[in-house]
Amino acid sequence: MLNTSSSRVARSRAPASGAPRWRHIALLGGTTTWRDSLAAAGALLLPHRLTRGPAIAAYERAFAQRSGVRWAFSFANGRVGLYGILQALGVGPGDEVLLQAPTHIVVANAIRYLGARPVYVDCDPTTYNMDFVQAERLITPHTRVLLVQHTFGVPADLDAALALARRHGLALVEDCVHALGATYRGRPVGSFGQAAFFSSEETKIISTTFGGMATTDDAALAARLQAFQERCAWPSRLQAARSVLKFALYRVLMDPYLHRPMRALYELMGRRLPLPRPTSPDEERGERPDGYLCRLSNAQAALGVRQLRALDQNLEHRLLIAGTYERALTEQGVPIARAPDHMRPAYVRYPIWVPDRARAVRAINRYALPGLWFRSTLEDGVSPAAGGYQPGSCPHAEDAARHLVNLPTHPRVTAADAWRIAKALAPTLRARASADAPQTRNGVDTRHWERVSG
Ligand SMILES: Cc1ncc(COP(=O)(O)O)c(C=O)c1O
């Protein structure tokens, strides 16, 4: 069964008492340690090493090795890696790229900035990954790329993806932004297609505040990606310093005992917060911002090396917490599925379909800030139309965008936190659980997934 090994899950028992009064789990700052934070602060004292330096090559080497491929190229964001991959594959005006909804607006943008057309495929309503039966129906003579997203870190059905790509001569590109370290049939995701891209933006499996990587095992593609990377601009020292400062500060500001007042302050300040944000207003409108093609800084790469070193523990922890949610919800009368044996998910967050999102958010908010991926078929877009999405074309994705909440899984969430969160959430789910079929949405795919018993 899934790697949320039952002995470890069993050890994570329900807490004897309620949460300490001030404890509140943030969605950010979860993967960093005090030492990482100190290393980030130390980097600010070496301004000549902020942008260029040897950590970049070291990080790329370690990342490629970890992803089971020969080459990795770092960028300012995952989206830039995707743009580079598509360009290296020769995608351009008139071409079509199949991608799933829901996804993030910046994924659609990378395709559209090259003059190609994003063609949206609905998700499977139980896994939130691509429905490959529908994908096949949408293939035309213009289709060049099958872009497969491992949503929430749960691997897509890569057997189906590879078969489809082969049948129609499509390039398979993996969106591993949620899924660093996940495996499928024992192999790391990202090593199945011609190329893959990853993110180390602060909400992902590892953090360098912002950051992305494009990986490939194809020598010709690697040469083109390297040339693309060389054409990308270096970040300014100020940009690198702001990212590193944010990294160092968030370890402190997102401490579970400080998070409530910090969150209140954040809401008060809103968009005036001086720290950098991942998506610009231009990108939210589907427009290309200035300085889009940018590299990762040396100081962030050095933090990436540190984060990669702790990746195994990080992933183990996420599986433990996901298993705890599954066990706790099942014990509360809401049967929940585990992923099948041949997958080891990375669980960037744990998604739950809830009948009434506002009610679920209130319940979870007693203990943690709930994640809300996805609030739209194109997350963070001013509207789905900004990415060329036709309303009504992906009904399962639209349903997910109304009903998903995501529970935190990062290393700062304890098993006791997970029990409390699940217990608070369960009453909002029980009404649905008794109404048979729709509760299968919470990850119980009757075709591929097994239900946890008891
Ligand atoms: C599924 C998915 N793909 C790609 C991206 C873009 O990653 P980055 O912010 O590193 O460009 C995101 C961003 O959250 C995402 O959720």
The ligand as an ORCA input file, in Angstrom:
! r2SCAN-3c Opt
* xyz 0 1
  C       0.789     23.515    -11.347
  C       1.721     24.685    -11.452
  N       2.571     24.756    -12.477
  C       3.440     25.789    -12.608
  C       3.488     26.804    -11.681
  C       4.502     27.910    -11.835
  O       5.607     27.749    -10.988
  P       6.556     29.035    -10.727
  O       5.813     29.918     -9.768
  O       7.813     28.522    -10.146
  O       6.732     29.681    -12.050
  C       2.612     26.780    -10.593
  C       2.673     27.860     -9.588
  O       2.184     27.768     -8.506
  C       1.708     25.695    -10.467
  O       0.860     25.616     -9.420
*
